[in-house]
Amino acid sequence: MKKIELDIVAISHSVTQTSNYAVVLGEKRGSRRLPIVIGSFEAQAIAVAMERMTPNRPLTHDLFKNALEIYDIQLQEVIINNLLDGIFYAKLVCSREGVLTEIDSRTSDALAMAVRFNCPIYTFEFILDAAGVVLEDTDLEDEEQEPAFATAEAGSSGNPLASFSTDALTKLLDEVLEEENYERAAQIRDELDRRKAYED
């Protein structure tokens, strides 16, 4: 079966399940998108790695990555290989001394590991046919302007972080990282990045 490569294009609050998030995967050479509902912890684990934050203590996925590397095991790729009753299934394809091994994984955990190892993410045509969404050209343009980690806080009520000075935001970022509130840290990092881009 031919594999189709995907990228993580967005993480946002789930419209259908308010306590969860949706990670949106985009076809690397196409216009289809694959939204997958994940928990808040898993969303934070993915966002922390995407934002290149360094937690005070390693998260579970960081610990697993460190353990794999100590034993010279590399994550080669992640494959979202099945969809049954609305549940996505995935596997980690690892290598050690030239030998490939497949490890069963929850899709959210597999994505969190893929970001940390900077390895490709794949799926199959039948999964995109069943759960994929085709975006129009205008939707693609809007998507490119959105931050990788969007939250409900940046909605119609405006951005409350905009009222903070840059120094105050930097201090606040240190505080929320100390508290291990990575969702809030991602929001602050987005605001700091936005200001830096504006200054440049």
ChimeraX attribute file (.defattr): number of C-alpha atoms within 10 A of each C-alpha:
attribute: neighborCount
match mode: 1-to-1
recipient: residues
	/A:1	7
	/A:2	8
	/A:3	13
	/A:4	17
	/A:5	18
	/A:6	23
	/A:7	18
	/A:8	20
	/A:9	20
	/A:10	19
	/A:11	24
	/A:12	18
	/A:13	22
	/A:14	19
	/A:15	11
	/A:16	10
	/A:17	12
	/A:18	10
	/A:19	11
	/A:20	17
	/A:21	25
	/A:22	22
	/A:23	25
	/A:24	19
	/A:25	22
	/A:26	22
	/A:27	21
	/A:28	16
	/A:29	10
	/A:30	12
	/A:31	15
	/A:32	20
	/A:33	21
	/A:34	23
	/A:35	21
	/A:36	19
	/A:37	22
	/A:38	21
	/A:39	17
	/A:40	15
	/A:41	14
	/A:42	20
	/A:43	25
	/A:44	21
	/A:45	24
	/A:46	26
	/A:47	22
	/A:48	22
	/A:49	20
	/A:50	17
	/A:51	15
	/A:52	13
	/A:53	14
	/A:54	12
	/A:55	16
	/A:56	10
	/A:57	10
	/A:58	12
	/A:59	14
	/A:60	12
	/A:61	18
	/A:62	18
	/A:63	12
	/A:64	13
	/A:65	19
	/A:66	14
	/A:67	12
	/A:68	15
	/A:69	13
	/A:70	10
	/A:71	9
	/A:72	11
	/A:73	19
	/A:74	18
	/A:75	23
	/A:76	17
	/A:77	21
	/A:78	26
	/A:79	26
	/A:80	23
	/A:81	16
	/A:82	16
	/A:83	15
	/A:84	8
	/A:85	5
	/A:86	10
	/A:87	11
	/A:88	18
	/A:89	17
	/A:90	24
	/A:91	21
	/A:92	24
	/A:93	17
	/A:94	18
	/A:95	16
	/A:96	14
	/A:97	8
	/A:98	8
	/A:99	8
	/A:100	13
	/A:101	14
	/A:102	15
	/A:103	11
	/A:104	12
	/A:105	17
	/A:106	15
	/A:107	24
	/A:108	22
	/A:109	19
	/A:110	26
	/A:111	30
	/A:112	23
	/A:113	23
	/A:114	22
	/A:115	20
	/A:116	19
	/A:117	16
	/A:118	14
	/A:119	15
	/A:120	16
	/A:121	25
	/A:122	20
	/A:123	21
	/A:124	16
	/A:125	12
	/A:126	13
	/A:127	16
	/A:128	18
	/A:129	12
	/A:130	11
	/A:131	15
	/A:132	20
	/A:133	14
	/A:134	16
	/A:135	15
	/A:136	10
	/A:137	10
	/A:138	8
	/A:139	11
	/A:140	13
	/A:141	11
	/A:142	9
	/A:143	14
	/A:144	11
	/A:145	8
	/A:146	11
	/A:147	16
	/A:148	20
	/A:149	22
	/A:150	18
	/A:151	17
	/A:152	11
	/A:153	14
	/A:154	12
	/A:155	9
	/A:156	7
	/A:157	8
	/A:158	9
	/A:159	12
	/A:160	9
	/A:161	17
	/A:162	13
	/A:163	9
	/A:164	12
	/A:165	11
	/A:166	16
	/A:167	10
	/A:168	11
	/A:169	19
	/A:170	14
	/A:171	11
	/A:172	16
	/A:173	21
	/A:174	12
	/A:175	13
	/A:176	16
	/A:177	18
	/A:178	14
	/A:179	12
	/A:180	15
	/A:181	14
	/A:182	23
	/A:183	20
	/A:184	17
	/A:185	25
	/A:186	25
	/A:187	20
	/A:188	20
	/A:189	17
	/A:190	18
	/A:191	19
	/A:192	20
	/A:193	12
	/A:194	12
	/A:195	13
	/A:196	11
	/A:197	9
	/A:198	8
	/A:199	7
	/A:200	5
